[in-house]
Amino acid sequence: MLENDKVECIKLEENRGCSLICTGLVGQGTSVSLCIACKRTIYVYELNKTKQRCRRMKEVTCPGLVQYIVICNERLCVGYPSSFAIYSIQGDGAPVGKL
């Protein structure tokens, strides 16, 4: 994604208290997503080549404290203390899988 190592750093102020991050390809490999977990909320950003370098796509409120996140097959897999859920990164709605 970053072809030039001489880029300015940016801050995402609303993500104070971040405990986990992950990145992954979505849109059949056409874009990169950045997911940031802060307690029970996950913020999903699309990384791009504009001056701001990211666009907030969605905010996922989770039923428990987030302990693990990973993007797998264009889905966001989230682990909690005693369960997990699989969310769509690009669509809205409830988790597509939960245990």
N, C-alpha and C positions, 0 to 999 in steps of 0.2 A: 504494500500500500504506500509506504513512504519511500519514494525513489530518491529523495534528497534529504540528507541528514542535517541540513542547515535550516531547519524550520523552527519557528518560535513555539514555545510551550504555551498551552492554554490551560485554564483552570475551569473545572466544572463545579461551581460553587454549591449547587444544590446537592452534591454528593458527599458532603462532610460525613465522616463516620463510616466510610466505605470499608467493608470487611473482605469482599471478594470481587474479582473481575474476571471476565473471559472475553475472547473474541472468536469470531468464526465467519465463514462464508455463508451467505444466504442469497436467495434469488437465483438459484442455479449457478452460483459462483460469480455473480455479477456485482455484488456489493459485500462490504465487510460490516459486521455488527459488533458493537462494543456493549457488553452488559456489565452493569455495576450494581452490586448488592449492598444495601444499607439496612441492616436489621431485618425487617419484614417486607421491604420494598426493593424491587429490581427495576432499574432504569435501563432502557434499551435505546442505543444510539446507532445511527447509520454514519459510518466514517466516509468522508468525501474529500475532494480536492479544493473546496472553497476556502476562503480566508478563515471561516469559523471552524473548519475541518470536521464538524460533526453536526448531526441534526437529531434531536430527540424524537424517537418514533413512538414509544409507548412507555407506560409505567405499569408494572405488575405488582399488585398487593398480594402477599403470600399469607397463608394461614398460620405459619410458624416462622421461627427464626431461621433464616437461610444459612445452611452450613456448607453447601456445595452447589456450584453452577457450572454448566458446560453446554456449548452449542454442539449438537449432534444431529446430522441429517436435517438441517435447517429448523430445528426445534430447540427450545431452551429446556434443558433438564435441570430440575431444582431439587436438592435434597434437604430435608428437614430432620429434626432429631429422631422421629419415629416413622417417617414416610417420605415419599417423593411425588413429584408431579411433573408433567411434560406440557409445556406451553408452546403455542404457535408464536413465532417471532413476528411474522408479518400480518397475521390476522388478529381479530379480537375474539373475545369469548372466554369461556371456562377452560380449564386444563383439558387436554385431549387424553390424558391418562393420569390416574392417581391411585396410590396404594396406601 
